[in-house]
Every structure is written in C-alpha cells, then in structure tokens.
C-alpha cells in the first residue's frame, strides 16, 4: 500500500465511524426491494460474484451518506463503467432511452425507496467537517512519519556497502 492509498484508507475509516456501511439486514432489504435487479437498467443479478453493487444516489465524494435512503442496488456495469460522474436521474434516463414509461416506473421505484427509508442522503455537515478535521491532524503526523522513514531509507541505502554516488 502506498502512502496515498493509506491516506485514503484512513479518511474512509474515519468516515465509517460516523457513517457506517449498511449491515447485512439492510443489504438484504435493498436486494429484496429491488427484486435482485439493477435499479437503473433492470439487469437481474445473483448475490454470488461481483456483479452487484450498492450505489450512492448522492456520491460519497459529494457528501452522500451510507444511509438506506441514499443506496440502491445496481449492476457493476451501471455503477462502475457507465454511470461514472453522472447524476443518477440523468443516468437513469440514458438507461431507459426513449422509453418514458420505463423511466417513470424506475424513477418512481427509486423515489419510493428513498421515501420509505426517510432520512437525509447527505452526511451531516458538522460530522463531515469533524472527520476532515481529524483526518488533517492524522495526515500531518503521517506525512511527517513518511518523510522521516524515507530519509532513513535513503541514508541506509547511501551507507550500504558497494553504493556509489551518481
């Protein structure tokens, strides 16, 4: 793991303390509600393998939470390869193409899910700010440790037998 990957893992770990991932029972409810099918394209999935994802309607990078009202069942293709940075409603429209009835059906199903699982799709700003504040403190110490260790490694390499300066 690189220092950059470690920083990302630390940031995610801190956020998980105030906004945990859904429990098994909650994941089961999502699968059941969406009838084992992608909320966007309708592709039917099984729980075996890596074809299914839980997608955040409001992305975590945009402040989205792990609350049930912000999660839908999607196939890997829609969540990873196709949707990318598109707003979920815009992406849903591309999945349904010209079929407005299908779009409205899937849209209403998602809206009903959100309504049924009331709550804010966004992480509370004060919690997000607190996570960032704590991360900044940890990151400063981590960066200093990385710099010290790199210097020690550089010095050890320079002091090793047979090392020549270029």
The 8 nearest C-alpha neighbors of each residue, nearest first, counted from 0:
[[1, 4, 5, 2, 3, 8, 6, 7],
 [0, 2, 4, 3, 5, 6, 7, 145],
 [1, 3, 5, 4, 6, 0, 145, 142],
 [4, 2, 6, 1, 5, 7, 0, 8],
 [3, 5, 7, 1, 6, 2, 0, 8],
 [6, 4, 2, 8, 3, 7, 9, 1],
 [7, 5, 9, 3, 4, 8, 2, 10],
 [6, 8, 4, 10, 5, 9, 11, 3],
 [9, 7, 5, 11, 6, 10, 12, 4],
 [8, 10, 12, 6, 7, 11, 5, 13],
 [9, 11, 7, 13, 8, 12, 134, 6],
 [12, 10, 14, 8, 9, 13, 15, 7],
 [13, 11, 9, 15, 14, 10, 8, 16],
 [12, 14, 10, 16, 15, 11, 130, 9],
 [13, 15, 11, 16, 12, 17, 18, 130],
 [16, 14, 19, 18, 12, 13, 17, 11],
 [15, 17, 14, 13, 18, 19, 12, 11],
 [18, 16, 15, 14, 19, 126, 13, 130],
 [19, 17, 15, 16, 14, 65, 64, 20],
 [20, 18, 15, 16, 17, 21, 65, 14],
 [19, 21, 65, 22, 18, 15, 66, 64],
 [22, 20, 25, 26, 19, 23, 65, 66],
 [21, 23, 25, 24, 26, 20, 19, 27],
 [24, 22, 26, 25, 27, 21, 28, 20],
 [23, 25, 27, 26, 22, 28, 21, 29],
 [24, 26, 28, 22, 27, 23, 21, 29],
 [25, 27, 23, 29, 28, 24, 21, 22],
 [26, 28, 24, 30, 25, 29, 31, 23],
 [29, 27, 25, 31, 26, 30, 32, 24],
 [30, 28, 26, 32, 31, 27, 33, 25],
 [31, 29, 27, 35, 33, 28, 32, 34],
 [30, 32, 28, 34, 29, 33, 27, 35],
 [33, 31, 29, 34, 30, 28, 112, 35],
 [32, 34, 30, 35, 31, 36, 29, 38],
 [35, 33, 31, 36, 32, 30, 43, 29],
 [36, 34, 30, 44, 33, 43, 31, 45],
 [37, 35, 43, 41, 42, 34, 33, 44],
 [36, 38, 73, 41, 42, 74, 39, 72],
 [37, 39, 73, 72, 41, 40, 36, 71],
 [40, 38, 91, 37, 41, 94, 73, 105],
 [39, 41, 94, 37, 42, 38, 95, 77],
 [42, 40, 37, 36, 38, 39, 43, 73],
 [41, 43, 37, 36, 40, 44, 74, 39],
 [44, 42, 36, 35, 41, 37, 45, 34],
 [45, 43, 35, 36, 42, 51, 46, 50],
 [46, 44, 47, 35, 43, 51, 48, 50],
 [45, 47, 48, 44, 51, 49, 50, 35],
 [48, 46, 45, 49, 50, 44, 51, 35],
 [47, 49, 50, 46, 45, 51, 44, 75],
 [48, 50, 51, 47, 75, 52, 46, 74],
 [49, 51, 75, 74, 48, 52, 44, 45],
 [52, 50, 74, 75, 49, 73, 44, 72],
 [53, 51, 73, 74, 75, 72, 54, 50],
 [52, 54, 72, 71, 70, 73, 55, 51],
 [55, 53, 71, 70, 52, 73, 56, 72],
 [54, 56, 70, 58, 57, 69, 53, 71],
 [57, 55, 69, 87, 58, 70, 54, 71],
 [56, 58, 63, 55, 69, 61, 59, 120],
 [59, 57, 63, 55, 61, 60, 56, 62],
 [58, 60, 63, 62, 61, 64, 57, 55],
 [59, 61, 58, 62, 63, 57, 64, 55],
 [62, 60, 58, 59, 63, 57, 121, 64],
 [63, 61, 59, 121, 60, 122, 64, 58],
 [64, 62, 59, 121, 57, 58, 120, 61],
 [63, 65, 122, 121, 66, 120, 59, 62],
 [64, 66, 20, 18, 69, 67, 19, 21],
 [67, 65, 64, 68, 69, 120, 70, 21],
 [66, 68, 70, 69, 116, 65, 25, 21],
 [67, 69, 113, 116, 66, 70, 120, 117],
 [68, 70, 120, 56, 67, 55, 66, 65],
 [71, 69, 55, 67, 54, 68, 53, 56],
 [72, 70, 54, 53, 73, 38, 29, 55],
 [73, 71, 53, 37, 38, 52, 54, 29],
 [74, 72, 37, 52, 38, 51, 53, 78],
 [73, 75, 51, 37, 76, 77, 50, 52],
 [76, 74, 50, 78, 51, 79, 77, 52],
 [75, 77, 80, 74, 79, 78, 81, 50],
 [78, 76, 81, 82, 74, 75, 79, 80],
 [79, 77, 75, 82, 76, 73, 74, 80],
 [80, 78, 76, 75, 77, 81, 83, 82],
 [79, 81, 76, 77, 78, 82, 83, 75],
 [80, 82, 77, 83, 79, 76, 78, 90],
 [83, 81, 77, 78, 85, 90, 84, 80],
 [82, 84, 85, 81, 79, 80, 78, 77],
 [83, 85, 82, 86, 58, 87, 81, 90],
 [86, 84, 82, 83, 90, 87, 89, 88],
 [85, 87, 89, 88, 90, 84, 56, 57],
 [86, 88, 90, 89, 56, 91, 85, 82],
 [89, 87, 91, 90, 86, 92, 106, 85],
 [90, 88, 92, 86, 87, 91, 85, 93],
 [89, 91, 87, 93, 92, 88, 85, 82],
 [92, 90, 88, 94, 39, 93, 89, 87],
 [91, 93, 89, 95, 90, 94, 96, 102],
 [94, 92, 90, 96, 91, 95, 89, 97],
 [95, 93, 91, 92, 96, 40, 90, 39],
 [94, 96, 92, 102, 93, 98, 91, 101],
 [97, 95, 93, 98, 94, 92, 99, 102],
 [96, 98, 99, 95, 92, 93, 102, 100],
 [97, 99, 101, 100, 96, 95, 102, 92],
 [100, 98, 102, 101, 97, 103, 95, 96],
 [99, 101, 103, 102, 98, 104, 105, 95],
 [102, 100, 104, 99, 98, 103, 105, 95],
 [101, 103, 99, 105, 100, 104, 95, 106],
 [102, 104, 106, 100, 101, 105, 107, 99],
 [103, 105, 101, 107, 102, 106, 100, 108],
 [106, 104, 108, 102, 107, 103, 101, 109],
 [105, 107, 103, 109, 108, 104, 102, 110],
 [108, 106, 110, 104, 109, 105, 111, 103],
 [107, 109, 105, 111, 106, 110, 112, 104],
 [108, 110, 112, 106, 111, 107, 113, 105],
 [111, 109, 107, 113, 112, 108, 114, 106],
 [110, 112, 114, 108, 109, 113, 115, 107],
 [113, 111, 109, 115, 110, 114, 116, 108],
 [112, 114, 68, 110, 116, 111, 115, 117],
 [115, 113, 111, 117, 116, 112, 110, 68],
 [114, 116, 112, 113, 117, 111, 68, 110],
 [117, 115, 68, 113, 114, 67, 112, 118],
 [118, 116, 114, 115, 68, 113, 119, 67],
 [117, 119, 68, 116, 120, 66, 113, 114],
 [118, 120, 121, 117, 68, 122, 66, 64],
 [119, 121, 69, 64, 63, 68, 118, 66],
 [122, 120, 63, 64, 119, 62, 123, 57],
 [121, 123, 64, 63, 62, 124, 127, 120],
 [122, 124, 126, 125, 121, 127, 119, 62],
 [125, 123, 127, 126, 128, 122, 121, 62],
 [124, 126, 128, 127, 123, 129, 122, 130],
 [127, 125, 129, 123, 128, 124, 130, 122],
 [126, 128, 124, 130, 129, 125, 131, 123],
 [129, 127, 125, 131, 126, 130, 124, 132],
 [128, 130, 132, 126, 131, 127, 125, 133],
 [131, 129, 127, 133, 128, 132, 134, 13],
 [132, 130, 134, 128, 129, 133, 135, 127],
 [131, 133, 129, 135, 134, 130, 128, 136],
 [134, 132, 136, 130, 135, 131, 129, 137],
 [133, 135, 131, 137, 136, 132, 138, 130],
 [134, 136, 138, 132, 133, 137, 131, 139],
 [137, 135, 133, 139, 134, 138, 132, 140],
 [138, 136, 134, 140, 139, 135, 141, 133],
 [137, 139, 141, 135, 140, 136, 134, 142],
 [138, 140, 142, 136, 141, 137, 135, 143],
 [141, 139, 143, 137, 138, 142, 144, 136],
 [140, 142, 138, 144, 143, 139, 137, 145],
 [143, 141, 145, 139, 144, 140, 138, 146],
 [142, 144, 146, 140, 141, 145, 147, 139],
 [145, 143, 141, 147, 142, 146, 148, 140],
 [144, 146, 142, 148, 143, 147, 149, 141],
 [145, 147, 143, 149, 144, 148, 150, 142],
 [148, 146, 144, 150, 145, 149, 151, 143],
 [149, 147, 151, 145, 150, 146, 152, 144],
 [150, 148, 152, 146, 151, 147, 153, 145],
 [149, 151, 153, 147, 148, 152, 154, 146],
 [152, 150, 148, 154, 149, 153, 155, 147],
 [153, 151, 155, 149, 154, 150, 148, 156],
 [154, 152, 150, 156, 151, 155, 149, 157],
 [153, 155, 157, 151, 156, 152, 150, 158],
 [156, 154, 152, 158, 157, 153, 151, 159],
 [155, 157, 153, 159, 154, 158, 152, 162],
 [156, 158, 154, 155, 159, 162, 153, 163],
 [159, 157, 155, 156, 154, 160, 162, 153],
 [160, 158, 156, 157, 162, 155, 161, 154],
 [161, 159, 162, 158, 157, 156, 163, 155],
 [160, 162, 163, 159, 158, 157, 156, 164],
 [163, 161, 160, 159, 157, 164, 158, 156],
 [162, 164, 161, 165, 157, 160, 159, 158],
 [165, 163, 162, 157, 161, 156, 158, 159],
 [164, 163, 162, 157, 161, 156, 153, 158]]
